[in-house]
Amino acid sequence: MPLSGRLTPEEDSRLDRLAARTGRSKTFYVRQAIKLHLAELEEQYWADEAIRDWEASGRTSRPASELWGESGV
């Protein structure tokens, strides 16, 4: 599926140099970057949402050390 985006001149230049040095396309490296970081971004935003939900619920949190102590860790 086609996707468009804008790179800074520096990003574009770095991508050009990498593609020229390796003989691969710029598209290849953009897709690689997305594959490598998409799961990380999804997890980060899931965690942010979980924190917002927790805070909105009115439940009180405790330090992790207390929870670990209770669980025997």
N, C-alpha and C positions, 0 to 999 in steps of 0.2 A: 504494500500500500504506500503510495507516495506521501512524503512528509516534507515540509519546508521549514527552514529556520535560518536565523542569522547568526553568524559567527563574528567575533571581533577580528580585525585584521591580523592580530597576533595569533589567534587560534587558527585562522585559515592558513597562515604562513607555516605554522608548526605542522598542521595536517598535510599541507603540500609537501613539506620536506620529508615527513615520515612516509608518505605514499611514494614519493620519488625514490627514497632510499631503499624501500622494500619491494617495490614493484607491485604493490597492491593499490586498490582504489581508495580514495578518500571515503567513499560510501562504506567500504569494508570496515574501516576504522571507526566510523561513526556508529555503525551497527554493533561493533565489538564493545565500544564504550557504553552503549545502552544496555547490552546484555550484562556487562559486568556490574553496573551500578543500579539497575532498575530494582532488583530485589532489595538492595540496601535502602533505597528511597521508599519503597513500599513498606518496609519494616519500620522505618523512622516515622512515617505518617500514621501507621497503625498504632505505634506507641504513643504518639502525641494525642491521638483520638482516645485511646484508653485512659490516659491521664486526665483529659478533659471530662470524660464520662465519670471517672472516679471522683474528681473534685465536684462535679455537679450533683453527685448522689448524696453529698453531705456526710459521707463516711469519713472517719478519722484514720489518718495513716500513722504508722509507727516506724521508727528506724528499723532498717533491715536487720541490724545486729540483734534486736529484740526478737524478731521473727526467727532468725537463725538459732538463737538460744532456745527458743521453744521447740524447734524441730530437732534439736540435738546436733545441728551442724556446727 
